[in-house]
Amino acid sequence: MVLAQILFNGILLGGLYGLMALGMALVWGVLNIVNLAHGAMIMLGGYIVFCLFQYAHVDPFAALPIAMLVMFGVGFLLQYCLLNLIVRSALLNTLLITFGLDVVITYMAQLIFTADFRAINPPYAGANFSVFGLTVPLIRLAAFLIALVLAGALWALLNLMPLGRAIRATSQNLTAARLYGVDPRSVYAITFGIGAALAGAAGGLYGMISNLTPYIGASLTAKSFVIAIIGGLNNPFNVILGGLVVGIAESLAALYLGPTYTDAISFGLLVLVLVVRPPRSLRAA
Amino acid sequence: MRTWHIVLALLVAAGLAAVPWLHNDVLIQFGINALLLATLAQSWNILGGFTGYVSFGNSVFYGLGTYGTAIAMVQYNLPFGVGLAIGALAAMLCAALVGLPILRLRGPYFAIATLGLNGAMAALISNLPLAGSNNGLVLPLTRNDALFYELAVALLVACTATVWWIASSRYGTALVAIREDEDAAGSMGVNATLYKVSALVLSSLFTAIAGGIHAYWSTFVDPASAFDTTLNVRMVIMCVFGGPGTVFGPVIGSFILSIIYELLASKISTAAVLLFGIVIVVAVIFIPKGLADWLAHARTSNWRYFLRNIRENRL
């Protein structure tokens, strides 16, 4: 029974992990930028929801779309004004500039929000119900479902809409897409904006489940990184699946080996995946 | 590499070695940190700069050097020199064992795998009673900052000399060939695996010794500070800022960044890191090939150099 509950918790947590990695996988796949500031963007989204809840008394779930909209704007401007300047440079340089952005966002957040632990605590924070003897925490279930819905929305956007076709075309062949009338500058900016919006949603949900500090970014980036590789950059649902794998593995590791090993487990999984199934190419659509 | 470069480098090294005679404790303490960081950036340069493989696992070698020295001195009462050697051997062994499988991965996948190595090693050490588990180890106290300073100078000189040898030898040419096109290098008869693994081992040697010196100097090691990923990120930044794949770039870059950081931290404590981040962002946009490249071109093409960089890399 304990095992079933642990597995169930891992699945619910894994959904959120998948949502965290979704934006990173999208940006990586389309723009070929490994965004080291992704975790900091998740953190920023969390603080936006926290502020809306704490000072404007907006329900955190209602605040999620607002946070996503704000983060879309932030991401769009960042890509349009800054990252587009260096996007053709070597991978090392994009790693470096996003690391610089990570530092800037983290310490601006520290100046604005202070380093105190914050949690988004709506009245129903501790609510749960039981199904077949399993305890189902309401908020975690909602986070899981929202992650699935957003992954579905991203899939629909990429595969069914003209904008998605433009994004996929740009990622497959920049020059050809340009010849067909796609403006890569705005497509890149929109893609990065969508990635940031997904990070914002993940941050809001993370803030309801766990604590926010300005420094959570780095570890969340690393986790998103691992999941994006395990899930691949092709399909939003595979990314969510990657999140589930990591969530379950971490929960099992915490049960059988002790909580110190959770990080090592997710990285061990990653190395295993890399060695067993060496990726053929990096770019995907 | 002209003669006056060597003369200038030797003069700078002699000047650095003479700093303890100023009897300025703050300067010596800052110097030890800056020199060790420069050594780390320079040894990262051996693999990262010349072969283009971005390693986030160099902090593992730093940690092994740290713990090798600490365990030898605390648990077995061995002298400092033996401890350094044990740490360096452990790191080189680890580099060879780990390098063989993961250097088969290319591009960002190699970077990620090395990132994983760091987390795994930190978890291993923090569960090892011999290494003091999570509490760390306390080394015997030696108050002789001038000695540590001179050791750090010597290590940086040795590391830079090695890089200089690499840059001017057949060995280094093979490494650069791997960076430019690994398949083509292979078809020209370069045993890519051998070269990459040996570069990683060489890099781990200097990184581990720097770790050992720092451990004895700070007299305390624990898993969080020994296997610190941000330290690795700093190596990468300093090297890339200075100019990866050059001989003096990483040293100049790391000195300049150390000085900027120290000045900012003493003037405005909270915003220092923030400004540090902004410096990195601006540097990537304007001098993406590093300081060394800029200095080489500064005389011929003033401000147009920046514009050309942006034009080359923007969408």
Interface residues (C-beta under 8 A of the other chain):
Chain A: V34 L82 N84 L85 I86 V87 R88 S89 A90 L91 L92 N93 L95 L96 I97 F99 G100 L101 D102 V103 V104 Y107 M108 Q110 L111 P184 R185 Y188 A218 A222 F225 V226 I229 T260 Y261 D263 A264 F267 G268 L270 V271 L274 V275 P278 P279 L282
Chain B: V54 P101 I102 R104 L105 G107 P108 Y109 A111 I112 A113 L115 G116 L117 G119 A120 A122 A123 L124 S126 N127 N134 T229 T230 V233 V236 I237 V240 P244 T270 A271 V273 L274 F276 G277 I278 V279 I280 V281 V284 I285 P288 I310 E312 N313 R314 L315
